[in-house]
Amino acid sequence: MSYVDRMCLRLMAPCLLPACCGALLAWAAQAWLDAPARAGGPAVDLASCLIVAGGAASVGLYAAQAGRRLRWRRGRAVVCYVCGCLLGRMRTGLRGPHRACLGCGKRHPA
């Protein structure tokens, strides 16, 4: 696996988290609201709304990460001098603030 592949995986893998959480919450809501639904429950199906909300959040997060990757491809992003991949967010550590590379993992001081 190359550094660019690792960077893309680290960018895009968290995009699945909202969709999975929405599906899990929809399953729990459906189990919890199953008894009132049989007795003429709410007109809005809460489970389907949670799935749609999770999917929309997932697509929004994917669009933001795709925008970061597009800026990287055009040369408008902060990149690692070792491998050329994107740098992550600013963090504070023992030696002060730094950014970690999404490809090779090297930490760059701010």
Phi and psi restraints in degrees (range 20) as a CNS / XPLOR table:
assign (resid 1 and name C) (resid 2 and name N)
       (resid 2 and name CA) (resid 2 and name C) 1.0 -80.6 20.0 2
assign (resid 2 and name N) (resid 2 and name CA)
       (resid 2 and name C) (resid 3 and name N) 1.0 170.4 20.0 2
assign (resid 2 and name C) (resid 3 and name N)
       (resid 3 and name CA) (resid 3 and name C) 1.0 -65.4 20.0 2
assign (resid 3 and name N) (resid 3 and name CA)
       (resid 3 and name C) (resid 4 and name N) 1.0 -36.2 20.0 2
assign (resid 3 and name C) (resid 4 and name N)
       (resid 4 and name CA) (resid 4 and name C) 1.0 -67.5 20.0 2
assign (resid 4 and name N) (resid 4 and name CA)
       (resid 4 and name C) (resid 5 and name N) 1.0 -40.1 20.0 2
assign (resid 4 and name C) (resid 5 and name N)
       (resid 5 and name CA) (resid 5 and name C) 1.0 -62.5 20.0 2
assign (resid 5 and name N) (resid 5 and name CA)
       (resid 5 and name C) (resid 6 and name N) 1.0 -42.4 20.0 2
assign (resid 5 and name C) (resid 6 and name N)
       (resid 6 and name CA) (resid 6 and name C) 1.0 -64.3 20.0 2
assign (resid 6 and name N) (resid 6 and name CA)
       (resid 6 and name C) (resid 7 and name N) 1.0 -40.0 20.0 2
assign (resid 6 and name C) (resid 7 and name N)
       (resid 7 and name CA) (resid 7 and name C) 1.0 -63.1 20.0 2
assign (resid 7 and name N) (resid 7 and name CA)
       (resid 7 and name C) (resid 8 and name N) 1.0 -45.5 20.0 2
assign (resid 7 and name C) (resid 8 and name N)
       (resid 8 and name CA) (resid 8 and name C) 1.0 -64.3 20.0 2
assign (resid 8 and name N) (resid 8 and name CA)
       (resid 8 and name C) (resid 9 and name N) 1.0 -38.3 20.0 2
assign (resid 8 and name C) (resid 9 and name N)
       (resid 9 and name CA) (resid 9 and name C) 1.0 -64.8 20.0 2
assign (resid 9 and name N) (resid 9 and name CA)
       (resid 9 and name C) (resid 10 and name N) 1.0 -42.7 20.0 2
assign (resid 9 and name C) (resid 10 and name N)
       (resid 10 and name CA) (resid 10 and name C) 1.0 -68.4 20.0 2
assign (resid 10 and name N) (resid 10 and name CA)
       (resid 10 and name C) (resid 11 and name N) 1.0 -27.1 20.0 2
assign (resid 10 and name C) (resid 11 and name N)
       (resid 11 and name CA) (resid 11 and name C) 1.0 -77.6 20.0 2
assign (resid 11 and name N) (resid 11 and name CA)
       (resid 11 and name C) (resid 12 and name N) 1.0 -44.5 20.0 2
assign (resid 11 and name C) (resid 12 and name N)
       (resid 12 and name CA) (resid 12 and name C) 1.0 -93.9 20.0 2
assign (resid 12 and name N) (resid 12 and name CA)
       (resid 12 and name C) (resid 13 and name N) 1.0 -21.8 20.0 2
assign (resid 12 and name C) (resid 13 and name N)
       (resid 13 and name CA) (resid 13 and name C) 1.0 -62.5 20.0 2
assign (resid 13 and name N) (resid 13 and name CA)
       (resid 13 and name C) (resid 14 and name N) 1.0 -40.2 20.0 2
assign (resid 13 and name C) (resid 14 and name N)
       (resid 14 and name CA) (resid 14 and name C) 1.0 -66.0 20.0 2
assign (resid 14 and name N) (resid 14 and name CA)
       (resid 14 and name C) (resid 15 and name N) 1.0 -11.6 20.0 2
assign (resid 14 and name C) (resid 15 and name N)
       (resid 15 and name CA) (resid 15 and name C) 1.0 -68.3 20.0 2
assign (resid 15 and name N) (resid 15 and name CA)
       (resid 15 and name C) (resid 16 and name N) 1.0 -21.2 20.0 2
assign (resid 15 and name C) (resid 16 and name N)
       (resid 16 and name CA) (resid 16 and name C) 1.0 -81.1 20.0 2
assign (resid 16 and name N) (resid 16 and name CA)
       (resid 16 and name C) (resid 17 and name N) 1.0 -17.1 20.0 2
assign (resid 16 and name C) (resid 17 and name N)
       (resid 17 and name CA) (resid 17 and name C) 1.0 -61.9 20.0 2
assign (resid 17 and name N) (resid 17 and name CA)
       (resid 17 and name C) (resid 18 and name N) 1.0 -47.1 20.0 2
assign (resid 17 and name C) (resid 18 and name N)
       (resid 18 and name CA) (resid 18 and name C) 1.0 -62.3 20.0 2
assign (resid 18 and name N) (resid 18 and name CA)
       (resid 18 and name C) (resid 19 and name N) 1.0 -36.1 20.0 2
assign (resid 18 and name C) (resid 19 and name N)
       (resid 19 and name CA) (resid 19 and name C) 1.0 -66.6 20.0 2
assign (resid 19 and name N) (resid 19 and name CA)
       (resid 19 and name C) (resid 20 and name N) 1.0 -41.6 20.0 2
assign (resid 19 and name C) (resid 20 and name N)
       (resid 20 and name CA) (resid 20 and name C) 1.0 -66.7 20.0 2
assign (resid 20 and name N) (resid 20 and name CA)
       (resid 20 and name C) (resid 21 and name N) 1.0 -41.2 20.0 2
assign (resid 20 and name C) (resid 21 and name N)
       (resid 21 and name CA) (resid 21 and name C) 1.0 -65.7 20.0 2
assign (resid 21 and name N) (resid 21 and name CA)
       (resid 21 and name C) (resid 22 and name N) 1.0 -38.8 20.0 2
assign (resid 21 and name C) (resid 22 and name N)
       (resid 22 and name CA) (resid 22 and name C) 1.0 -63.6 20.0 2
assign (resid 22 and name N) (resid 22 and name CA)
       (resid 22 and name C) (resid 23 and name N) 1.0 -40.9 20.0 2
assign (resid 22 and name C) (resid 23 and name N)
       (resid 23 and name CA) (resid 23 and name C) 1.0 -67.0 20.0 2
assign (resid 23 and name N) (resid 23 and name CA)
       (resid 23 and name C) (resid 24 and name N) 1.0 -40.0 20.0 2
assign (resid 23 and name C) (resid 24 and name N)
       (resid 24 and name CA) (resid 24 and name C) 1.0 -65.8 20.0 2
assign (resid 24 and name N) (resid 24 and name CA)
       (resid 24 and name C) (resid 25 and name N) 1.0 -42.8 20.0 2
assign (resid 24 and name C) (resid 25 and name N)
       (resid 25 and name CA) (resid 25 and name C) 1.0 -66.4 20.0 2
assign (resid 25 and name N) (resid 25 and name CA)
       (resid 25 and name C) (resid 26 and name N) 1.0 -35.4 20.0 2
assign (resid 25 and name C) (resid 26 and name N)
       (resid 26 and name CA) (resid 26 and name C) 1.0 -65.7 20.0 2
assign (resid 26 and name N) (resid 26 and name CA)
       (resid 26 and name C) (resid 27 and name N) 1.0 -40.3 20.0 2
assign (resid 26 and name C) (resid 27 and name N)
       (resid 27 and name CA) (resid 27 and name C) 1.0 -63.4 20.0 2
assign (resid 27 and name N) (resid 27 and name CA)
       (resid 27 and name C) (resid 28 and name N) 1.0 -42.9 20.0 2
assign (resid 27 and name C) (resid 28 and name N)
       (resid 28 and name CA) (resid 28 and name C) 1.0 -67.0 20.0 2
assign (resid 28 and name N) (resid 28 and name CA)
       (resid 28 and name C) (resid 29 and name N) 1.0 -40.6 20.0 2
assign (resid 28 and name C) (resid 29 and name N)
       (resid 29 and name CA) (resid 29 and name C) 1.0 -66.7 20.0 2
assign (resid 29 and name N) (resid 29 and name CA)
       (resid 29 and name C) (resid 30 and name N) 1.0 -38.1 20.0 2
assign (resid 29 and name C) (resid 30 and name N)
       (resid 30 and name CA) (resid 30 and name C) 1.0 -65.7 20.0 2
assign (resid 30 and name N) (resid 30 and name CA)
       (resid 30 and name C) (resid 31 and name N) 1.0 -39.9 20.0 2
assign (resid 30 and name C) (resid 31 and name N)
       (resid 31 and name CA) (resid 31 and name C) 1.0 -68.1 20.0 2
assign (resid 31 and name N) (resid 31 and name CA)
       (resid 31 and name C) (resid 32 and name N) 1.0 -36.6 20.0 2
assign (resid 31 and name C) (resid 32 and name N)
       (resid 32 and name CA) (resid 32 and name C) 1.0 -75.9 20.0 2
assign (resid 32 and name N) (resid 32 and name CA)
       (resid 32 and name C) (resid 33 and name N) 1.0 -36.4 20.0 2
assign (resid 32 and name C) (resid 33 and name N)
       (resid 33 and name CA) (resid 33 and name C) 1.0 -98.3 20.0 2
assign (resid 33 and name N) (resid 33 and name CA)
       (resid 33 and name C) (resid 34 and name N) 1.0 15.5 20.0 2
assign (resid 33 and name C) (resid 34 and name N)
       (resid 34 and name CA) (resid 34 and name C) 1.0 -67.8 20.0 2
assign (resid 34 and name N) (resid 34 and name CA)
       (resid 34 and name C) (resid 35 and name N) 1.0 -40.9 20.0 2
assign (resid 34 and name C) (resid 35 and name N)
       (resid 35 and name CA) (resid 35 and name C) 1.0 -65.8 20.0 2
assign (resid 35 and name N) (resid 35 and name CA)
       (resid 35 and name C) (resid 36 and name N) 1.0 -47.0 20.0 2
assign (resid 35 and name C) (resid 36 and name N)
       (resid 36 and name CA) (resid 36 and name C) 1.0 -68.2 20.0 2
assign (resid 36 and name N) (resid 36 and name CA)
       (resid 36 and name C) (resid 37 and name N) 1.0 -25.1 20.0 2
assign (resid 36 and name C) (resid 37 and name N)
       (resid 37 and name CA) (resid 37 and name C) 1.0 -66.4 20.0 2
assign (resid 37 and name N) (resid 37 and name CA)
       (resid 37 and name C) (resid 38 and name N) 1.0 -33.2 20.0 2
assign (resid 37 and name C) (resid 38 and name N)
       (resid 38 and name CA) (resid 38 and name C) 1.0 -71.5 20.0 2
assign (resid 38 and name N) (resid 38 and name CA)
       (resid 38 and name C) (resid 39 and name N) 1.0 -26.1 20.0 2
assign (resid 38 and name C) (resid 39 and name N)
       (resid 39 and name CA) (resid 39 and name C) 1.0 -97.5 20.0 2
assign (resid 39 and name N) (resid 39 and name CA)
       (resid 39 and name C) (resid 40 and name N) 1.0 30.9 20.0 2
assign (resid 39 and name C) (resid 40 and name N)
       (resid 40 and name CA) (resid 40 and name C) 1.0 77.5 20.0 2
assign (resid 40 and name N) (resid 40 and name CA)
       (resid 40 and name C) (resid 41 and name N) 1.0 48.3 20.0 2
assign (resid 40 and name C) (resid 41 and name N)
       (resid 41 and name CA) (resid 41 and name C) 1.0 -64.5 20.0 2
assign (resid 41 and name N) (resid 41 and name CA)
       (resid 41 and name C) (resid 42 and name N) 1.0 -156.8 20.0 2
assign (resid 41 and name C) (resid 42 and name N)
       (resid 42 and name CA) (resid 42 and name C) 1.0 -64.3 20.0 2
assign (resid 42 and name N) (resid 42 and name CA)
       (resid 42 and name C) (resid 43 and name N) 1.0 150.0 20.0 2
assign (resid 42 and name C) (resid 43 and name N)
       (resid 43 and name CA) (resid 43 and name C) 1.0 -71.8 20.0 2
assign (resid 43 and name N) (resid 43 and name CA)
       (resid 43 and name C) (resid 44 and name N) 1.0 -30.3 20.0 2
assign (resid 43 and name C) (resid 44 and name N)
       (resid 44 and name CA) (resid 44 and name C) 1.0 -90.7 20.0 2
assign (resid 44 and name N) (resid 44 and name CA)
       (resid 44 and name C) (resid 45 and name N) 1.0 129.0 20.0 2
assign (resid 44 and name C) (resid 45 and name N)
       (resid 45 and name CA) (resid 45 and name C) 1.0 -81.8 20.0 2
assign (resid 45 and name N) (resid 45 and name CA)
       (resid 45 and name C) (resid 46 and name N) 1.0 106.1 20.0 2
assign (resid 45 and name C) (resid 46 and name N)
       (resid 46 and name CA) (resid 46 and name C) 1.0 -63.8 20.0 2
assign (resid 46 and name N) (resid 46 and name CA)
       (resid 46 and name C) (resid 47 and name N) 1.0 -36.7 20.0 2
assign (resid 46 and name C) (resid 47 and name N)
       (resid 47 and name CA) (resid 47 and name C) 1.0 -63.4 20.0 2
assign (resid 47 and name N) (resid 47 and name CA)
       (resid 47 and name C) (resid 48 and name N) 1.0 -44.3 20.0 2
assign (resid 47 and name C) (resid 48 and name N)
       (resid 48 and name CA) (resid 48 and name C) 1.0 -69.3 20.0 2
assign (resid 48 and name N) (resid 48 and name CA)
       (resid 48 and name C) (resid 49 and name N) 1.0 -33.1 20.0 2
assign (resid 48 and name C) (resid 49 and name N)
       (resid 49 and name CA) (resid 49 and name C) 1.0 -65.5 20.0 2
assign (resid 49 and name N) (resid 49 and name CA)
       (resid 49 and name C) (resid 50 and name N) 1.0 -38.8 20.0 2
assign (resid 49 and name C) (resid 50 and name N)
       (resid 50 and name CA) (resid 50 and name C) 1.0 -67.4 20.0 2
assign (resid 50 and name N) (resid 50 and name CA)
       (resid 50 and name C) (resid 51 and name N) 1.0 -37.6 20.0 2
assign (resid 50 and name C) (resid 51 and name N)
       (resid 51 and name CA) (resid 51 and name C) 1.0 -66.4 20.0 2
assign (resid 51 and name N) (resid 51 and name CA)
       (resid 51 and name C) (resid 52 and name N) 1.0 -42.7 20.0 2
assign (resid 51 and name C) (resid 52 and name N)
       (resid 52 and name CA) (resid 52 and name C) 1.0 -65.4 20.0 2
assign (resid 52 and name N) (resid 52 and name CA)
       (resid 52 and name C) (resid 53 and name N) 1.0 -41.5 20.0 2
assign (resid 52 and name C) (resid 53 and name N)
       (resid 53 and name CA) (resid 53 and name C) 1.0 -64.3 20.0 2
assign (resid 53 and name N) (resid 53 and name CA)
       (resid 53 and name C) (resid 54 and name N) 1.0 -41.8 20.0 2
assign (resid 53 and name C) (resid 54 and name N)
       (resid 54 and name CA) (resid 54 and name C) 1.0 -64.5 20.0 2
assign (resid 54 and name N) (resid 54 and name CA)
       (resid 54 and name C) (resid 55 and name N) 1.0 -40.6 20.0 2
assign (resid 54 and name C) (resid 55 and name N)
       (resid 55 and name CA) (resid 55 and name C) 1.0 -66.0 20.0 2
assign (resid 55 and name N) (resid 55 and name CA)
       (resid 55 and name C) (resid 56 and name N) 1.0 -39.8 20.0 2
assign (resid 55 and name C) (resid 56 and name N)
       (resid 56 and name CA) (resid 56 and name C) 1.0 -66.4 20.0 2
assign (resid 56 and name N) (resid 56 and name CA)
       (resid 56 and name C) (resid 57 and name N) 1.0 -40.9 20.0 2
assign (resid 56 and name C) (resid 57 and name N)
       (resid 57 and name CA) (resid 57 and name C) 1.0 -65.0 20.0 2
assign (resid 57 and name N) (resid 57 and name CA)
       (resid 57 and name C) (resid 58 and name N) 1.0 -38.0 20.0 2
assign (resid 57 and name C) (resid 58 and name N)
       (resid 58 and name CA) (resid 58 and name C) 1.0 -65.2 20.0 2
assign (resid 58 and name N) (resid 58 and name CA)
       (resid 58 and name C) (resid 59 and name N) 1.0 -42.2 20.0 2
assign (resid 58 and name C) (resid 59 and name N)
       (resid 59 and name CA) (resid 59 and name C) 1.0 -67.0 20.0 2
assign (resid 59 and name N) (resid 59 and name CA)
       (resid 59 and name C) (resid 60 and name N) 1.0 -39.5 20.0 2
assign (resid 59 and name C) (resid 60 and name N)
       (resid 60 and name CA) (resid 60 and name C) 1.0 -63.5 20.0 2
assign (resid 60 and name N) (resid 60 and name CA)
       (resid 60 and name C) (resid 61 and name N) 1.0 -42.2 20.0 2
assign (resid 60 and name C) (resid 61 and name N)
       (resid 61 and name CA) (resid 61 and name C) 1.0 -66.8 20.0 2
assign (resid 61 and name N) (resid 61 and name CA)
       (resid 61 and name C) (resid 62 and name N) 1.0 -38.2 20.0 2
assign (resid 61 and name C) (resid 62 and name N)
       (resid 62 and name CA) (resid 62 and name C) 1.0 -63.3 20.0 2
assign (resid 62 and name N) (resid 62 and name CA)
       (resid 62 and name C) (resid 63 and name N) 1.0 -40.4 20.0 2
assign (resid 62 and name C) (resid 63 and name N)
       (resid 63 and name CA) (resid 63 and name C) 1.0 -64.0 20.0 2
assign (resid 63 and name N) (resid 63 and name CA)
       (resid 63 and name C) (resid 64 and name N) 1.0 -40.0 20.0 2
assign (resid 63 and name C) (resid 64 and name N)
       (resid 64 and name CA) (resid 64 and name C) 1.0 -64.5 20.0 2
assign (resid 64 and name N) (resid 64 and name CA)
       (resid 64 and name C) (resid 65 and name N) 1.0 -43.3 20.0 2
assign (resid 64 and name C) (resid 65 and name N)
       (resid 65 and name CA) (resid 65 and name C) 1.0 -70.1 20.0 2
assign (resid 65 and name N) (resid 65 and name CA)
       (resid 65 and name C) (resid 66 and name N) 1.0 -35.1 20.0 2
assign (resid 65 and name C) (resid 66 and name N)
       (resid 66 and name CA) (resid 66 and name C) 1.0 -66.3 20.0 2
assign (resid 66 and name N) (resid 66 and name CA)
       (resid 66 and name C) (resid 67 and name N) 1.0 -34.7 20.0 2
assign (resid 66 and name C) (resid 67 and name N)
       (resid 67 and name CA) (resid 67 and name C) 1.0 -64.4 20.0 2
assign (resid 67 and name N) (resid 67 and name CA)
       (resid 67 and name C) (resid 68 and name N) 1.0 -40.3 20.0 2
assign (resid 67 and name C) (resid 68 and name N)
       (resid 68 and name CA) (resid 68 and name C) 1.0 -62.3 20.0 2
assign (resid 68 and name N) (resid 68 and name CA)
       (resid 68 and name C) (resid 69 and name N) 1.0 -42.6 20.0 2
assign (resid 68 and name C) (resid 69 and name N)
       (resid 69 and name CA) (resid 69 and name C) 1.0 -67.2 20.0 2
assign (resid 69 and name N) (resid 69 and name CA)
       (resid 69 and name C) (resid 70 and name N) 1.0 -35.5 20.0 2
assign (resid 69 and name C) (resid 70 and name N)
       (resid 70 and name CA) (resid 70 and name C) 1.0 -66.2 20.0 2
assign (resid 70 and name N) (resid 70 and name CA)
       (resid 70 and name C) (resid 71 and name N) 1.0 -42.7 20.0 2
assign (resid 70 and name C) (resid 71 and name N)
       (resid 71 and name CA) (resid 71 and name C) 1.0 -62.9 20.0 2
assign (resid 71 and name N) (resid 71 and name CA)
       (resid 71 and name C) (resid 72 and name N) 1.0 -35.8 20.0 2
assign (resid 71 and name C) (resid 72 and name N)
       (resid 72 and name CA) (resid 72 and name C) 1.0 -64.7 20.0 2
assign (resid 72 and name N) (resid 72 and name CA)
       (resid 72 and name C) (resid 73 and name N) 1.0 -44.2 20.0 2
assign (resid 72 and name C) (resid 73 and name N)
       (resid 73 and name CA) (resid 73 and name C) 1.0 -64.6 20.0 2
assign (resid 73 and name N) (resid 73 and name CA)
       (resid 73 and name C) (resid 74 and name N) 1.0 -30.8 20.0 2
assign (resid 73 and name C) (resid 74 and name N)
       (resid 74 and name CA) (resid 74 and name C) 1.0 -86.1 20.0 2
assign (resid 74 and name N) (resid 74 and name CA)
       (resid 74 and name C) (resid 75 and name N) 1.0 -4.0 20.0 2
assign (resid 74 and name C) (resid 75 and name N)
       (resid 75 and name CA) (resid 75 and name C) 1.0 82.4 20.0 2
assign (resid 75 and name N) (resid 75 and name CA)
       (resid 75 and name C) (resid 76 and name N) 1.0 25.1 20.0 2
assign (resid 75 and name C) (resid 76 and name N)
       (resid 76 and name CA) (resid 76 and name C) 1.0 -110.6 20.0 2
assign (resid 76 and name N) (resid 76 and name CA)
       (resid 76 and name C) (resid 77 and name N) 1.0 21.1 20.0 2
assign (resid 76 and name C) (resid 77 and name N)
       (resid 77 and name CA) (resid 77 and name C) 1.0 -122.6 20.0 2
assign (resid 77 and name N) (resid 77 and name CA)
       (resid 77 and name C) (resid 78 and name N) 1.0 163.8 20.0 2
assign (resid 77 and name C) (resid 78 and name N)
       (resid 78 and name CA) (resid 78 and name C) 1.0 -78.6 20.0 2
assign (resid 78 and name N) (resid 78 and name CA)
       (resid 78 and name C) (resid 79 and name N) 1.0 121.5 20.0 2
assign (resid 78 and name C) (resid 79 and name N)
       (resid 79 and name CA) (resid 79 and name C) 1.0 -120.7 20.0 2
assign (resid 79 and name N) (resid 79 and name CA)
       (resid 79 and name C) (resid 80 and name N) 1.0 161.7 20.0 2
assign (resid 79 and name C) (resid 80 and name N)
       (resid 80 and name CA) (resid 80 and name C) 1.0 -76.1 20.0 2
assign (resid 80 and name N) (resid 80 and name CA)
       (resid 80 and name C) (resid 81 and name N) 1.0 136.3 20.0 2
assign (resid 80 and name C) (resid 81 and name N)
       (resid 81 and name CA) (resid 81 and name C) 1.0 -80.1 20.0 2
assign (resid 81 and name N) (resid 81 and name CA)
       (resid 81 and name C) (resid 82 and name N) 1.0 -10.7 20.0 2
assign (resid 81 and name C) (resid 82 and name N)
       (resid 82 and name CA) (resid 82 and name C) 1.0 -84.8 20.0 2
assign (resid 82 and name N) (resid 82 and name CA)
       (resid 82 and name C) (resid 83 and name N) 1.0 -52.7 20.0 2
assign (resid 82 and name C) (resid 83 and name N)
       (resid 83 and name CA) (resid 83 and name C) 1.0 -116.7 20.0 2
assign (resid 83 and name N) (resid 83 and name CA)
       (resid 83 and name C) (resid 84 and name N) 1.0 -13.0 20.0 2
assign (resid 83 and name C) (resid 84 and name N)
       (resid 84 and name CA) (resid 84 and name C) 1.0 86.0 20.0 2
assign (resid 84 and name N) (resid 84 and name CA)
       (resid 84 and name C) (resid 85 and name N) 1.0 9.2 20.0 2
assign (resid 84 and name C) (resid 85 and name N)
       (resid 85 and name CA) (resid 85 and name C) 1.0 -87.6 20.0 2
assign (resid 85 and name N) (resid 85 and name CA)
       (resid 85 and name C) (resid 86 and name N) 1.0 171.6 20.0 2
assign (resid 85 and name C) (resid 86 and name N)
       (resid 86 and name CA) (resid 86 and name C) 1.0 -66.4 20.0 2
assign (resid 86 and name N) (resid 86 and name CA)
       (resid 86 and name C) (resid 87 and name N) 1.0 151.5 20.0 2
assign (resid 86 and name C) (resid 87 and name N)
       (resid 87 and name CA) (resid 87 and name C) 1.0 -97.7 20.0 2
assign (resid 87 and name N) (resid 87 and name CA)
       (resid 87 and name C) (resid 88 and name N) 1.0 146.6 20.0 2
assign (resid 87 and name C) (resid 88 and name N)
       (resid 88 and name CA) (resid 88 and name C) 1.0 -79.2 20.0 2
assign (resid 88 and name N) (resid 88 and name CA)
       (resid 88 and name C) (resid 89 and name N) 1.0 -164.9 20.0 2
assign (resid 88 and name C) (resid 89 and name N)
       (resid 89 and name CA) (resid 89 and name C) 1.0 -75.5 20.0 2
assign (resid 89 and name N) (resid 89 and name CA)
       (resid 89 and name C) (resid 90 and name N) 1.0 164.2 20.0 2
assign (resid 89 and name C) (resid 90 and name N)
       (resid 90 and name CA) (resid 90 and name C) 1.0 -71.7 20.0 2
assign (resid 90 and name N) (resid 90 and name CA)
       (resid 90 and name C) (resid 91 and name N) 1.0 131.1 20.0 2
assign (resid 90 and name C) (resid 91 and name N)
       (resid 91 and name CA) (resid 91 and name C) 1.0 -131.6 20.0 2
assign (resid 91 and name N) (resid 91 and name CA)
       (resid 91 and name C) (resid 92 and name N) 1.0 157.6 20.0 2
assign (resid 91 and name C) (resid 92 and name N)
       (resid 92 and name CA) (resid 92 and name C) 1.0 -108.5 20.0 2
assign (resid 92 and name N) (resid 92 and name CA)
       (resid 92 and name C) (resid 93 and name N) 1.0 136.1 20.0 2
assign (resid 92 and name C) (resid 93 and name N)
       (resid 93 and name CA) (resid 93 and name C) 1.0 -131.8 20.0 2
assign (resid 93 and name N) (resid 93 and name CA)
       (resid 93 and name C) (resid 94 and name N) 1.0 -164.2 20.0 2
assign (resid 93 and name C) (resid 94 and name N)
       (resid 94 and name CA) (resid 94 and name C) 1.0 -64.9 20.0 2
assign (resid 94 and name N) (resid 94 and name CA)
       (resid 94 and name C) (resid 95 and name N) 1.0 -32.5 20.0 2
assign (resid 94 and name C) (resid 95 and name N)
       (resid 95 and name CA) (resid 95 and name C) 1.0 -102.1 20.0 2
assign (resid 95 and name N) (resid 95 and name CA)
       (resid 95 and name C) (resid 96 and name N) 1.0 19.7 20.0 2
assign (resid 95 and name C) (resid 96 and name N)
       (resid 96 and name CA) (resid 96 and name C) 1.0 103.5 20.0 2
assign (resid 96 and name N) (resid 96 and name CA)
       (resid 96 and name C) (resid 97 and name N) 1.0 -172.6 20.0 2
assign (resid 96 and name C) (resid 97 and name N)
       (resid 97 and name CA) (resid 97 and name C) 1.0 -69.9 20.0 2
assign (resid 97 and name N) (resid 97 and name CA)
       (resid 97 and name C) (resid 98 and name N) 1.0 142.7 20.0 2
assign (resid 97 and name C) (resid 98 and name N)
       (resid 98 and name CA) (resid 98 and name C) 1.0 -153.6 20.0 2
assign (resid 98 and name N) (resid 98 and name CA)
       (resid 98 and name C) (resid 99 and name N) 1.0 166.5 20.0 2
assign (resid 98 and name C) (resid 99 and name N)
       (resid 99 and name CA) (resid 99 and name C) 1.0 -122.9 20.0 2
assign (resid 99 and name N) (resid 99 and name CA)
       (resid 99 and name C) (resid 100 and name N) 1.0 134.6 20.0 2
assign (resid 99 and name C) (resid 100 and name N)
       (resid 100 and name CA) (resid 100 and name C) 1.0 -96.0 20.0 2
assign (resid 100 and name N) (resid 100 and name CA)
       (resid 100 and name C) (resid 101 and name N) 1.0 140.9 20.0 2
assign (resid 100 and name C) (resid 101 and name N)
       (resid 101 and name CA) (resid 101 and name C) 1.0 -72.7 20.0 2
assign (resid 101 and name N) (resid 101 and name CA)
       (resid 101 and name C) (resid 102 and name N) 1.0 138.3 20.0 2
assign (resid 101 and name C) (resid 102 and name N)
       (resid 102 and name CA) (resid 102 and name C) 1.0 -79.5 20.0 2
assign (resid 102 and name N) (resid 102 and name CA)
       (resid 102 and name C) (resid 103 and name N) 1.0 -12.6 20.0 2
assign (resid 102 and name C) (resid 103 and name N)
       (resid 103 and name CA) (resid 103 and name C) 1.0 -96.4 20.0 2
assign (resid 103 and name N) (resid 103 and name CA)
       (resid 103 and name C) (resid 104 and name N) 1.0 -65.4 20.0 2
assign (resid 103 and name C) (resid 104 and name N)
       (resid 104 and name CA) (resid 104 and name C) 1.0 -94.1 20.0 2
assign (resid 104 and name N) (resid 104 and name CA)
       (resid 104 and name C) (resid 105 and name N) 1.0 -18.4 20.0 2
assign (resid 104 and name C) (resid 105 and name N)
       (resid 105 and name CA) (resid 105 and name C) 1.0 90.5 20.0 2
assign (resid 105 and name N) (resid 105 and name CA)
       (resid 105 and name C) (resid 106 and name N) 1.0 -0.9 20.0 2
assign (resid 105 and name C) (resid 106 and name N)
       (resid 106 and name CA) (resid 106 and name C) 1.0 -65.8 20.0 2
assign (resid 106 and name N) (resid 106 and name CA)
       (resid 106 and name C) (resid 107 and name N) 1.0 141.7 20.0 2
assign (resid 106 and name C) (resid 107 and name N)
       (resid 107 and name CA) (resid 107 and name C) 1.0 -96.2 20.0 2
assign (resid 107 and name N) (resid 107 and name CA)
       (resid 107 and name C) (resid 108 and name N) 1.0 129.5 20.0 2
assign (resid 107 and name C) (resid 108 and name N)
       (resid 108 and name CA) (resid 108 and name C) 1.0 -111.7 20.0 2
assign (resid 108 and name N) (resid 108 and name CA)
       (resid 108 and name C) (resid 109 and name N) 1.0 127.6 20.0 2
assign (resid 108 and name C) (resid 109 and name N)
       (resid 109 and name CA) (resid 109 and name C) 1.0 -67.6 20.0 2
assign (resid 109 and name N) (resid 109 and name CA)
       (resid 109 and name C) (resid 110 and name N) 1.0 151.2 20.0 2
